[in-house]
Amino acid sequence: MDGYLMTIIDITRTLAGDSLVYPGDTPPRFSQRDAGLYLISELRMSSHSGTHIDAPIHYLKTGATVDELPLSHLIGPCRVLDVSGAGSLIDAADLEGRIDGCKRILLRTEFSQCSVFREDYPSLTPGAAHYLISQGSLCVGIDSFSIERFDCDGSVHRDLLGSGCLIIELLDLSRVPEGDYTLVALPLKLSGIDGAPARVVLLEEDGGL
């Protein structure tokens, strides 16, 4: 029987005490103690620390919480688009003709190499969000702090989440070329919460053995 090799590409940012934090969020704090037979750690962080997934309730203040998200939106074929030439605002024109029916879109921006906060991080314009909605997007991910600009009114989040398009933020796409992959994005199953850190990977088929 023919077989195949699969490459697993981890696109999750490592969570640590010095991780990138959106202004106002709780910085991650970890402490570990020796309990005799074992070590155990205590964790404190925001629900949107590191690579994370937004649930509709985050901006809509109603609807699904992170434990209720349809995993079918977060697992399946996806496309990585290199929009690093778009600068700080990614518009519909940067996406048009490049999606080809794919329902899960990840955006690689020039922020992929950044390790400090800046207010002009790359984000979507309302027009780009509307274009993704018109294409039936199930989820959209970005490697910057937020899908929406720093001085936002929340409309991009509300439009996407209200249409059923889930949002993944602060990915690490620095080593990922534009192309088609299989996405696996699994948020922590936190009851009643607006979002959660997630382990996100891409699967790439290498061919037959």
N, C-alpha and C positions, 0 to 999 in steps of 0.2 A: 504494500500500500504506500502511495506517495505520502511523504511527510512534509513539514515545513518548519522553518525557524522563525521565531518571533522575537523581535527586539522590544524591550520594555524601556521607555524613556520617562524618567521621573521629572515632572514639570512642577513639582511642589517646592516652594521656598522653605528652607529649614527654619523652624521656630526656635528662637533662643532669646536670651535676655536682651540682646542688642539688635533684635529684629526690627525691620522697618515698621513703623506704627503711624497710622493716620492720626492727625491732631485730635486730641480729645479721647482717643481710645486708651484702654488700659494696657500699658506695656506688659509683655509676658514676664512672669516671675515664677521661677521654679526653685523649689528647695527639696533636698533629699536627706533622709535620715536612715540610720541603721537601726532596724527593729529586731536585731539579734540574728534570727535565721535568714533574714532577707533585707533588701533595701526597698524603700518606698518613697515616692515623691509626691509633693503637693504642687498643684498648678494653679496659677491665677493669670487670666488673660481675658481679652474681649472676645465676644462671639465672632468677631470679624478680624481676628488676628491672623497674620500670615496669609497663605493661600486659603481662600474661604469661599463659601457659596451663600448667596443671598436668597432668603425665602421671601415669597410675596408679602408676608406680614411686615417685613423690614421697613418698607416704604408705604405700602397700602394700609398698614395698621389693621388689616383684616385679611382673611384668606389663609392659605396653607402656611404652617410653621415648618421648620427644617426637617422634623421627623416625619412630615407628611408629604415631602416632595416625591414626585414620580421619578424613580431611578431610571426609567426608560428614557427620560430627557437627558440624562447624564452619562449614559452608557451607549455607545454605538459609533457609527461612522462620523468623522468630523474632518474639518478642513482648517489647517493653519494658514492664515493670510499674513504676509509680510506687508505691514502698512507703515514701516519705519520712516518712509519718505513723506508721510502726511503731516508730521509735526505734532503739535499739541492737540489739534482738533481733527478727528477722523470724520469725514462727511460721507454722504451716500455715494458720491462720485468715486471715492476710494474703494468702494465695495462692489459697485455695479459691474455685472458681467463676470464676476469672479467666484460666485457662490455655486452656481450650477445645480441648484436643488438640494445642496447639503444643508441639513437642519441643525448642525452643531458647528459653530464657528469660533475659532480662537484667533485673537489678534496679537501678532507680534509687533511691538512698537519699538521706538528707539529707547524706551525706558528699560528694556531687558537688561541692560548693562548697569543700571543705576542702583546704588545702595544707600541713597539718602533721599529724604523727602524734599519735594519741590512742588510749588503750587501749580506750575504749568505742566503737570504730568499729562500724558496723552489720554484722551477720552473721546467718547462719541458725541456728535451733535444730535439734536432731536431728529434731524433729517436722516441720519444714519440709522438711528433706532427704528424709525418708521420703515425704512427700507428692509431691515432685518425682519420686522414684524410682517411686512408684505410678502416675504419669502417663506413664511411659516417656520421661523427659527424656533427650536426647542430650547437652546441655550446659547449664550455667547460668553466667551471668556476673554480677559485682557491681562497683560502682564504688569499693568500699572496699578496704583492704589484703588482706583474706582472707575467704573464704566462711565461716570459722569464727572464733569469738570469741578474743580474745587469750589468755585463760587456759584454752585448750581441751585436750582429751585426744586430738584427732585423729580422733574418731569421725565427724564430719560429712564430712571429707575421705575417710576410708576407705569410708564408706557410699556416697557419690556415685561415687567413682572405681571402687569395687568393683562397682558396678552398671552401669558403662559410661558414666556421665555425666561428661563432661569439665568442667573448671572454668576459667573466665577471671576474672582478678582485676585490680583497679585500673584499671577502665575510666574513661572520661570521658563521662558521660551528662548533663552539666550543660545541654546545649542540645537534648536529645532528649525530645520529648513521649511520653507513653505511647501505644503503638500497635503496629501490625504492620509489619515491615520484612523485608528479606533481609539475613542476616548473612554476612559474609566475615571469618573470623578465621584468620590464617595464622602459626603459630609458626615461628621459625627451625628449620631441619632439622638439629639438632645430634645427632650419633650417640651413643646410649646415655645421654642426659641426662634428668634428672627434670622439666624444664620449660624454657621459653624465652620471651624477649620476643616479642611478636607485634604486627603491624599489624592493627588491627581496624576494619572499616568497616561501616556500614549503608547499604543501597541502598533508596531510596524512589522508587516510580514516581510521576511527576507527572501522567500522563495523556496523551491523544493529542495529536498535532501538528495 
